[in-house]
Amino acid sequence: MQKRASESVINYIKNEINSKNLKAGNKLPSERDLSKKLKISRASIREGLRELEQIGLTTTIKGRGSYIQNEDENILMNKITQNITKQEQDFIYDMLDYRRAIEVEAARLAAKRATTSHLLKMREALELMASHDIHNSQGDKADLLFHTTMIEASQNKIFIELIDVLSEYMRDTIKQTRKYRLINKIASHQTLQEHKAIYLAIAKGDSKLAAELVEQHIAQIKAEIIEFELTQIK
């Protein structure tokens, strides 16, 4: 998953703690040194340092700099891990909102405009999804192929350009959401059936049904992620 520049600061500090280069009570490198080492702007460094302080990993002493909190190493690492997990979850939800906004209308248009070539590519994606192990990277690629082809089939130039610009985010989001969804065989079968139903609606030219099925598909993904998160509450 692509990261904001400020996240590089968090990951760097995490690695430094892991490697014992930074310990509780130690002073962090200066903004200038971090900017030079990580090759990102000092504004991004400051943003990352603020996030570290907000999650309770560091404390800032005016005129002296930032220091690692004087806590047990395991507590420090847990604070970092929880923060990164939350950022990834927020990113997934944002991308699902984006996909819903674009893909619902793309499906509606695809049912009217899809060519034989588009339908063949979507059919190929379905066959790949069915033939590969649920956690296989080829399954992720097949899922991505299905959705990008559907958007291409809309023949809306803006939609196609948007998905081209955001292809990295799209790929990462599909990989992450499949990890949540495909924990069991029932969910694996369900997601394949959802894609088949979308394909059939588009192939039959039923624009209303195609749009409804895509909206339900994305809503189901979001619901299953929320349910999974609830199971992690102890």
C-alpha positions as CSV (number, residue, x, y, z in Angstrom):
1,M,0.0,0.0,0.0
2,Q,1.4,3.4,-0.9
3,K,2.1,5.6,2.1
4,R,2.1,9.2,2.9
5,A,5.6,10.7,3.3
6,S,5.0,11.3,7.0
7,E,4.5,7.6,7.5
8,S,8.1,7.1,6.6
9,V,9.0,8.8,9.8
10,I,6.8,6.3,11.8
11,N,8.3,3.3,10.0
12,Y,11.8,4.6,10.5
13,I,11.4,5.1,14.2
14,K,9.7,1.6,14.5
15,N,12.7,0.0,12.7
16,E,15.2,1.9,14.9
17,I,13.4,0.7,18.1
18,N,13.3,-2.9,16.7
19,S,17.0,-2.8,15.9
20,K,17.8,-1.3,19.4
21,N,19.2,1.9,17.9
22,L,16.6,3.8,19.8
23,K,15.4,3.0,23.3
24,A,13.1,4.5,25.8
25,G,14.2,7.9,26.8
26,N,16.5,8.4,23.8
27,K,16.4,11.6,21.8
28,L,15.2,11.4,18.2
29,P,17.4,12.8,15.4
30,S,16.7,16.4,14.4
31,E,14.2,17.4,11.7
32,R,17.1,18.3,9.4
33,D,18.8,15.0,9.9
34,L,15.6,13.0,9.4
35,S,14.8,15.0,6.3
36,K,18.2,14.3,4.8
37,K,18.1,10.6,5.8
38,L,14.6,9.8,4.6
39,K,14.7,12.2,1.6
40,I,11.4,13.8,2.4
41,S,10.5,17.5,3.3
42,R,10.8,18.9,6.7
43,A,7.1,19.6,6.7
44,S,6.5,15.9,6.3
45,I,9.0,15.2,9.0
46,R,7.1,17.5,11.4
47,E,3.8,15.9,10.5
48,G,5.2,12.4,11.3
49,L,6.7,13.7,14.6
50,R,3.3,15.1,15.5
51,E,1.7,11.8,14.9
52,L,4.3,10.0,17.0
53,E,3.5,12.3,19.8
54,Q,-0.3,11.9,19.4
55,I,-0.1,8.2,19.7
56,G,2.0,8.5,22.8
57,L,5.3,7.2,21.4
58,T,7.3,10.4,21.9
59,T,7.3,13.6,23.9
60,T,8.6,17.0,22.9
61,I,10.6,19.2,25.2
62,K,10.6,22.8,24.0
63,G,14.0,23.9,22.8
64,R,15.5,20.4,23.3
65,G,13.7,18.2,20.7
66,S,11.7,14.9,20.7
67,Y,12.3,12.0,22.9
68,I,11.1,8.3,23.0
69,Q,8.7,7.9,25.9
70,N,10.2,6.2,28.9
71,E,8.1,3.0,28.6
72,D,8.6,-0.7,28.1
73,E,9.6,-1.5,24.5
74,N,6.6,-3.8,23.9
75,I,4.3,-1.0,24.8
76,L,6.0,1.3,22.4
77,M,5.8,-1.2,19.6
78,N,2.1,-1.8,20.2
79,K,1.4,1.9,20.0
80,I,3.1,2.0,16.5
81,T,1.4,-1.1,15.2
82,Q,-2.1,0.0,16.3
83,N,-1.5,3.4,14.6
84,I,-0.4,1.9,11.3
85,T,-3.3,-0.6,11.3
86,K,-5.8,2.3,11.8
87,Q,-4.3,4.2,8.9
88,E,-4.6,1.2,6.7
89,Q,-8.2,0.7,7.7
90,D,-9.1,4.3,7.1
91,F,-7.4,4.1,3.6
92,I,-9.5,1.0,2.7
93,Y,-12.7,2.7,3.7
94,D,-11.8,5.8,1.7
95,M,-11.0,3.7,-1.4
96,L,-14.3,1.7,-1.0
97,D,-16.2,5.0,-1.0
98,Y,-14.3,6.0,-4.1
99,R,-15.0,2.7,-5.8
100,R,-18.6,2.9,-5.0
101,A,-18.9,6.4,-6.5
102,I,-17.1,5.3,-9.7
103,E,-17.9,1.6,-10.2
104,V,-21.7,1.8,-9.7
105,E,-22.1,4.2,-12.6
106,A,-19.4,2.4,-14.6
107,A,-21.4,-0.9,-14.3
108,R,-24.5,0.9,-15.5
109,L,-22.7,2.2,-18.5
110,A,-20.8,-1.0,-19.2
111,A,-24.2,-2.9,-19.5
112,K,-24.9,-0.5,-22.4
113,R,-21.5,-0.2,-24.0
114,A,-19.4,-3.3,-23.3
115,T,-17.9,-4.8,-26.4
116,T,-17.3,-8.5,-27.0
117,S,-13.6,-7.9,-26.1
118,H,-14.6,-6.4,-22.8
119,L,-16.9,-9.3,-22.0
120,L,-14.2,-11.8,-22.9
121,K,-11.7,-10.2,-20.6
122,M,-14.2,-10.2,-17.7
123,R,-14.9,-13.8,-18.4
124,E,-11.2,-14.6,-18.3
125,A,-10.9,-12.8,-15.0
126,L,-13.7,-14.9,-13.6
127,E,-12.0,-18.1,-14.7
128,L,-8.8,-17.0,-13.1
129,M,-10.5,-16.2,-9.9
130,A,-12.1,-19.6,-9.8
131,S,-9.0,-21.5,-10.7
132,H,-6.5,-20.0,-8.2
133,D,-6.1,-20.4,-4.5
134,I,-8.1,-17.8,-2.6
135,H,-4.9,-16.3,-1.2
136,N,-2.9,-16.6,-4.4
137,S,-1.6,-13.3,-5.8
138,Q,-3.0,-14.4,-9.2
139,G,-6.5,-14.3,-7.5
140,D,-5.9,-10.7,-6.5
141,K,-4.8,-9.9,-10.1
142,A,-7.9,-11.5,-11.5
143,D,-10.1,-9.5,-9.2
144,L,-8.4,-6.3,-10.3
145,L,-8.7,-7.3,-13.9
146,F,-12.4,-7.8,-13.5
147,H,-13.0,-4.4,-12.0
148,T,-10.7,-2.4,-14.3
149,T,-12.2,-4.1,-17.4
150,M,-15.7,-3.2,-16.2
151,I,-14.6,0.4,-15.9
152,E,-13.0,0.3,-19.3
153,A,-16.3,-1.2,-20.7
154,S,-18.1,1.9,-19.5
155,Q,-16.1,3.8,-22.2
156,N,-16.2,6.9,-20.0
157,K,-12.8,8.5,-20.6
158,I,-12.8,10.3,-17.2
159,F,-13.5,7.0,-15.3
160,I,-10.8,5.2,-17.3
161,E,-8.2,8.0,-16.6
162,L,-9.1,8.1,-12.9
163,I,-8.6,4.4,-12.5
164,D,-5.3,4.6,-14.4
165,V,-4.0,7.3,-12.1
166,L,-5.2,5.4,-9.0
167,S,-4.3,1.9,-10.2
168,E,-1.7,1.4,-7.5
169,Y,-4.3,2.2,-4.8
170,M,-6.9,0.1,-6.5
171,R,-4.6,-2.9,-6.5
172,D,-3.6,-2.5,-2.9
173,T,-7.2,-2.1,-1.8
174,I,-8.4,-5.2,-3.6
175,K,-5.5,-7.2,-2.0
176,Q,-6.4,-5.9,1.4
177,T,-10.1,-6.4,1.1
178,R,-9.7,-10.0,-0.2
179,K,-7.5,-10.7,2.8
180,Y,-10.5,-9.8,5.0
181,R,-13.2,-11.4,2.9
182,L,-11.5,-14.7,2.0
183,I,-10.8,-16.0,5.5
184,N,-13.2,-19.0,4.9
185,K,-14.4,-21.0,2.0
186,I,-18.0,-19.7,2.3
187,A,-16.8,-16.1,1.8
188,S,-14.6,-17.2,-1.1
189,H,-17.5,-18.8,-2.9
190,Q,-19.7,-15.8,-2.2
191,T,-17.3,-13.3,-3.7
192,L,-16.9,-15.4,-6.9
193,Q,-20.7,-15.6,-7.2
194,E,-21.0,-11.8,-6.7
195,H,-18.6,-11.2,-9.6
196,K,-20.4,-13.8,-11.8
197,A,-23.8,-12.0,-11.2
198,I,-22.3,-8.6,-12.1
199,Y,-20.8,-10.1,-15.3
200,L,-24.2,-11.7,-16.3
201,A,-26.1,-8.4,-15.7
202,I,-23.6,-6.5,-17.9
203,A,-23.6,-9.3,-20.6
204,K,-27.4,-9.2,-20.7
205,G,-27.4,-5.4,-20.9
206,D,-29.3,-5.0,-17.6
207,S,-27.9,-1.6,-16.5
208,K,-30.1,-1.2,-13.5
209,L,-29.3,-4.6,-12.1
210,A,-25.6,-4.3,-12.9
211,A,-25.4,-1.0,-10.9
212,E,-27.3,-2.5,-8.0
213,L,-25.1,-5.6,-7.8
214,V,-21.9,-3.6,-7.8
215,E,-23.3,-1.4,-5.0
216,Q,-24.3,-4.5,-3.0
217,H,-20.8,-6.0,-3.7
218,I,-18.9,-3.1,-2.3
219,A,-21.4,-2.7,0.7
220,Q,-20.8,-6.4,1.5
221,I,-17.1,-5.9,1.5
222,K,-17.3,-3.0,3.9
223,A,-19.7,-4.9,6.2
224,E,-17.5,-7.9,6.4
225,I,-14.4,-5.7,7.3
226,I,-16.4,-4.1,10.0
227,E,-17.6,-7.5,11.3
228,F,-14.0,-8.7,11.3
229,E,-12.8,-5.7,13.2
230,L,-15.4,-6.4,15.9
231,T,-14.1,-9.9,16.4
232,Q,-10.7,-8.4,17.3
233,I,-12.2,-6.5,20.3
234,K,-11.2,-8.4,23.4
